[in-house]
Amino acid sequence: MTRVHAVGVISLYGAMVSACATAAPPPPAMLAYARMDCSAAPDLSSALSLTPDKERAVHLVASPIGTDTPCLTRAGRSVPYVVYALPTDFEDKTLNVGSTLEAMRIFAPNVEVLDAQGRVTRTFEREEYFYRGPVYSVQFRPRQNESYLLVTAAPELVGQGYDAIQIGVATTVVPVGMYSAVVNTGTEAKQLRTFSYDGTVRVSINDTDTDEKPKT
């Protein structure tokens, strides 16, 4: 009986060790990017739609970006990109565009708005990017002459670090005689993320009028 119990404990321990050993660590920042097959202009025919299937208050679109996505040649440098088609009903929409803060990296975003021919109609200065919750982003409302949203990597930002303090509360139950007391303790953990050539682009479309009739 004791032997069976010991084997069970060892097997359980082995399974736990195996599970820990196979857990993949979070991806680090990609600090170099070099491809020889990049184009001079984005392929607008491959643009991902930002128009939801139905009117909703918030519509989210997340896209991985990196070595497996298309790339552009900008100022003699190769950069990955993703292109989106702006919502067809844009008058009541506000877009929040940027990259998700991951465990070790942040995609270094450069956001541009294009017209129907792919010409740049709007760019954003670096001071217009803010940390809005878990997203490093710019915010804007589309205009009449704008059709596409282009997000590329910003080489000048890659390699820079972002320090953050994660604040939380740890709860501990402490026996006190016949009763128990709950003790809440504040916690702080410093996190360092690095801007990267790869990561996740995140677009949030906020709609202020979800009751309007679709256009025909």
Steps between C-alpha positions, in 0.01 A plus 500: 500500500780734587680411177194581290463833678866585442475415130190721472682790660803453272277476194314814599825682568637386166192624320530838671869527409423397143224762474732768630779391267281518190347841574631737234652825629352826369659613172776760531520814289627467143771764468609434141294457184639433154303380199586535133150448356329815627282716276501875454127541574247307709272251329160664549318197355602303810366761745321355803151638556424708808125495430322275754233253391249708698494828687661470843638742757854360478651291223852357550740373234839354600766404245837329557783677319859395440709282272199319350309814400558716188770764512582838348824674414506838672804731480716203404380288792268201508198518731205262549152642453128431522235696311130541584196628315331770709135450602258583219282686749760724659319815617431372853816293543810569709803279441765408753797352310827363636661194651430274795736501798629143527710344778838598352432699186289769333472523124641841400207649304498772239142587398401667174163565336467461122252606232342263248812511280735422788634853540575611856242747630599505866792410723548525877784646702655279765360721778149410376553137604389417853470194724126444510464206736682200347544669161760751372297694247372807319135601484317669213175528305500415128435772244309508174804450273656215702464133412786298651704468816866400470703384801872439451792446736686813611874413490595807705289369789620137493731416789372769732367379835177571685506467878172446682397428856225240532298564814284232658359366824599168663236347728600273790271316741650494851352274777412695814381261770169351388468753218697615196608844398552618142813709451541702179854602410595735219748366244719666243686329216727679253458396137735585213379467144700575187368644175522238229467433126239235582199470728128570473324793334168584666222716357200599709201660325263685732152574365285772662184414303426129483130548424542661161373326189760345269569693183373353171 
